[in-house]
């Protein structure tokens, strides 16, 4: 069962989950757990297929923005990487947004104590015997964070400023392309709809071939619309050419040495 974290009517969530599934993920989760306890927060560490989930529960739904401010500041203080703008690998914090629009769902995470469909097994919390009754009693016995406590924990804090990733040109050592407007695919496609983490729309390259009548072959990542993919296999070059904005040919970085 997947849980969606934010109510679009209140922009609040009754829990925070920290998902980590990279190389030293468990070490980072244990570090976060230790400092959460020092803040008098009682987290629950759950096993997962590759790393773990660290859950914090509230007495009542709290503003998603305030929950995220707390966890992101704690991660920055401890040097724990946050996946996305800061690092290709790192923790993912649920709720993933400060707020969502009415009609949107946000992002889902696997609910605790459910059977993982991919590996057909249940993942337990570390703090109790591995039976459903013992696990539920353990979770019910944890202290829950109140709104007053959360306000105290984030007093004087805002979202930390994360470094932007280098552009492709910067990574290649190229000078910025002055005078050439950036290509934004959302400005060139038709009607879109949101499904999970993506916008879906008709693929322009498929449309040229008379395909994609359901208008959902092209997926565009909501968090970074520069990333898009055609599920029917059209390449980026094909999509851009169909829109009349072909991918510019980059100058060769290789030089012959005499």
C-alpha positions as CSV (number, residue, x, y, z in Angstrom):
1,X,0.0,0.0,0.0
2,X,1.3,3.4,-0.9
3,X,0.7,6.4,1.3
4,X,0.4,10.0,0.0
5,X,1.7,12.4,2.5
6,X,0.0,15.8,2.1
7,X,-3.6,16.8,2.2
8,X,-4.1,19.4,-0.6
9,X,-6.8,21.1,1.5
10,X,-4.6,21.8,4.6
11,X,-1.0,21.3,3.2
12,X,-0.4,19.1,6.3
13,X,1.0,15.7,7.0
14,X,0.7,13.4,10.1
15,X,4.1,11.8,9.5
16,X,7.5,12.3,8.0
17,X,9.5,9.5,6.3
18,X,13.1,9.6,5.4
19,X,13.9,7.1,2.6
20,X,17.5,6.0,2.0
21,X,18.6,3.3,-0.4
22,X,22.2,3.9,-1.3
23,X,25.6,2.5,-0.3
24,X,26.0,3.8,3.3
25,X,22.3,4.6,3.7
26,X,21.9,2.8,7.0
27,X,24.8,4.7,8.6
28,X,23.2,8.0,7.6
29,X,19.8,6.9,9.0
30,X,21.4,5.8,12.3
31,X,23.1,9.2,12.5
32,X,19.8,11.0,11.9
33,X,18.0,8.7,14.4
34,X,20.6,9.5,17.1
35,X,20.2,13.3,16.7
36,X,16.4,13.1,16.4
37,X,16.4,11.3,19.8
38,X,18.7,14.1,21.2
39,X,16.0,16.5,20.0
40,X,13.5,14.5,22.1
41,X,11.9,13.1,18.9
42,X,11.1,9.4,18.9
43,X,11.7,8.0,15.3
44,X,11.1,4.5,14.1
45,X,13.7,2.8,11.9
46,X,12.2,0.4,9.4
47,X,14.1,-2.1,7.3
48,X,13.8,-1.9,3.5
49,X,15.1,-3.8,0.5
50,X,18.3,-1.8,0.1
51,X,18.5,0.6,3.1
52,X,15.8,1.8,5.4
53,X,13.0,4.2,6.2
54,X,13.0,6.5,9.2
55,X,9.5,7.5,10.4
56,X,8.5,10.4,12.6
57,X,4.8,10.6,13.7
58,X,2.8,13.6,14.8
59,X,0.0,14.0,17.3
60,X,-2.0,15.8,14.5
61,X,-1.2,16.8,10.9
62,X,1.5,19.5,10.8
63,X,2.4,21.8,8.0
64,X,4.5,20.0,5.4
65,X,6.8,23.0,5.0
66,X,7.7,23.0,8.7
67,X,8.4,19.3,8.8
68,X,10.7,19.6,5.7
69,X,12.5,22.6,7.2
70,X,13.3,20.5,10.3
71,X,14.6,17.4,8.5
72,X,16.5,19.3,5.8
73,X,18.3,21.5,8.3
74,X,19.2,18.4,10.4
75,X,20.5,16.6,7.4
76,X,22.6,19.6,6.4
77,X,24.0,19.9,9.9
78,X,25.1,16.3,9.9
79,X,26.4,16.3,6.4
80,X,23.8,13.7,5.2
81,X,23.3,14.1,1.5
82,X,19.8,15.0,0.2
83,X,18.9,13.5,-3.2
84,X,18.2,16.0,-6.0
85,X,19.8,19.4,-6.3
86,X,22.5,18.5,-3.8
87,X,23.5,15.0,-4.8
88,X,22.6,12.2,-7.2
89,X,22.4,9.9,-4.2
90,X,21.0,10.7,-0.8
91,X,18.0,10.7,1.5
92,X,14.5,11.4,0.1
93,X,12.3,13.3,2.5
94,X,8.5,12.7,2.5
95,X,6.6,15.0,2.2
96,X,8.6,15.9,-0.9
97,X,6.8,19.3,-1.3
98,X,5.9,22.2,0.9
99,X,2.5,22.3,-0.6
100,X,0.5,20.8,-3.5
101,X,-2.3,22.0,-5.6
102,X,-5.9,20.9,-5.2
103,X,-6.4,17.7,-7.2
104,X,-2.8,16.7,-6.9
105,X,-1.5,13.8,-4.9
106,X,2.1,14.5,-4.2
107,X,4.5,11.5,-3.9
108,X,3.7,8.1,-2.4
109,X,5.8,5.9,-0.2
110,X,5.3,2.3,0.7
111,X,3.2,2.1,3.9
112,X,4.8,0.5,7.0
113,X,4.4,-3.2,7.7
114,X,3.0,-4.0,4.3
115,X,4.4,-6.8,2.1
116,X,6.8,-5.5,-0.5
117,X,5.4,-6.7,-3.8
118,X,8.7,-6.8,-5.7
119,X,10.4,-9.1,-3.2
120,X,7.3,-10.6,-1.5
121,X,8.4,-10.0,2.0
122,X,7.5,-7.7,5.0
123,X,10.0,-5.3,6.4
124,X,10.0,-4.8,10.2
125,X,10.9,-2.0,12.5
126,X,14.0,-2.6,14.5
127,X,12.6,-1.7,17.9
128,X,10.3,-4.7,18.5
129,X,9.8,-8.4,17.9
130,X,9.0,-9.4,14.4
131,X,5.3,-10.0,14.8
132,X,2.5,-7.7,13.7
133,X,1.1,-7.3,17.2
134,X,4.5,-6.5,18.7
135,X,5.3,-4.0,15.9
136,X,1.9,-2.2,16.2
137,X,2.3,-2.0,20.0
138,X,5.8,-0.5,19.5
139,X,4.5,2.1,17.1
140,X,1.6,3.0,19.3
141,X,4.0,3.5,22.2
142,X,6.2,6.0,20.4
143,X,6.0,9.7,21.4
144,X,4.4,11.8,18.8
145,X,5.5,15.3,17.9
146,X,3.2,18.2,18.7
147,X,2.8,21.4,16.7
148,X,4.4,23.4,19.6
149,X,7.4,21.0,19.6
150,X,7.9,21.3,15.9
151,X,7.7,25.1,16.1
152,X,10.4,25.0,18.8
153,X,12.6,22.7,16.7
154,X,12.6,25.0,13.7
155,X,12.7,28.3,15.5
156,X,14.9,30.7,13.4
157,X,15.4,28.2,10.6
158,X,14.4,28.3,7.0
159,X,14.9,25.9,4.1
160,X,18.7,25.5,3.7
161,X,20.1,26.8,0.4
162,X,21.2,23.8,-1.5
163,X,23.8,24.2,-4.3
164,X,22.6,24.0,-7.8
165,X,24.1,21.3,-10.0
166,X,26.5,22.4,-12.6
167,X,25.1,22.9,-16.1
168,X,26.2,20.5,-18.8
169,X,28.3,23.3,-20.4
170,X,30.0,24.0,-17.2
171,X,30.8,20.3,-16.6
172,X,32.3,20.2,-20.1
173,X,34.3,23.4,-19.6
174,X,32.4,25.2,-22.3
175,X,31.5,28.9,-22.2
176,X,27.8,29.8,-21.8
177,X,25.9,30.0,-25.1
178,X,25.1,33.7,-25.2
179,X,22.0,34.7,-27.2
180,X,20.6,31.3,-27.5
181,X,17.4,30.9,-25.5
182,X,17.1,27.8,-23.3
183,X,14.8,25.1,-24.6
184,X,11.8,24.5,-22.3
185,X,9.8,21.5,-23.5
186,X,6.7,22.4,-21.5
187,X,6.4,25.5,-23.7
188,X,6.1,23.4,-26.9
189,X,3.9,20.4,-26.0
190,X,0.1,20.2,-25.9
191,X,-2.2,19.5,-23.0
192,X,-0.5,17.8,-20.0
193,X,-1.7,16.0,-16.9
194,X,0.0,15.0,-13.7
195,X,0.5,11.4,-12.8
196,X,2.8,10.7,-9.9
197,X,6.1,12.5,-10.3
198,X,5.6,13.2,-14.0
199,X,3.6,15.3,-16.5
200,X,2.2,13.1,-19.3
201,X,1.4,14.4,-22.8
202,X,1.5,13.3,-26.4
203,X,5.0,12.6,-27.8
204,X,5.6,15.0,-30.8
205,X,7.7,12.4,-32.6
206,X,5.0,9.7,-32.1
207,X,2.4,12.2,-33.4
208,X,4.3,12.6,-36.6
209,X,4.0,8.9,-37.2
210,X,0.3,8.8,-36.3
211,X,0.9,7.1,-32.9
212,X,0.2,7.9,-29.3
213,X,-3.6,8.4,-29.6
214,X,-3.9,8.1,-25.8
215,X,-1.6,11.2,-25.5
216,X,0.6,9.8,-22.7
217,X,3.8,8.5,-24.3
218,X,5.9,11.5,-23.2
219,X,6.7,11.7,-19.5
220,X,8.3,15.0,-18.2
221,X,9.7,15.0,-14.7
222,X,7.8,17.6,-12.7
223,X,10.7,18.5,-10.4
224,X,13.0,19.0,-13.4
225,X,11.3,19.4,-16.8
226,X,14.6,19.2,-18.5
227,X,14.3,15.5,-18.1
228,X,11.8,13.8,-20.3
229,X,11.3,10.4,-22.0
230,X,9.1,8.8,-24.6
231,X,7.9,5.4,-23.4
232,X,7.6,4.3,-27.1
233,X,11.3,4.7,-27.6
234,X,11.6,8.1,-29.4
235,X,14.9,9.7,-28.7
236,X,15.5,13.2,-27.4
237,X,16.8,14.2,-30.9
238,X,13.6,12.8,-32.5
239,X,11.4,14.7,-30.1
240,X,13.2,18.0,-30.5
241,X,13.3,17.7,-34.3
242,X,9.6,17.0,-34.4
243,X,9.0,20.3,-32.4
244,X,11.2,22.2,-34.8
245,X,14.0,22.8,-32.2
246,X,16.7,20.3,-33.1
247,X,19.4,19.5,-30.5
248,X,22.4,21.8,-31.3
249,X,25.5,20.0,-32.4
250,X,28.2,20.5,-29.8
251,X,31.7,21.4,-30.9
252,X,34.1,18.5,-30.6
253,X,36.2,18.5,-27.4
254,X,38.9,16.3,-28.9
255,X,41.8,18.0,-30.6
256,X,44.4,16.2,-32.8
257,X,47.9,16.5,-31.4
258,X,50.8,16.9,-33.9
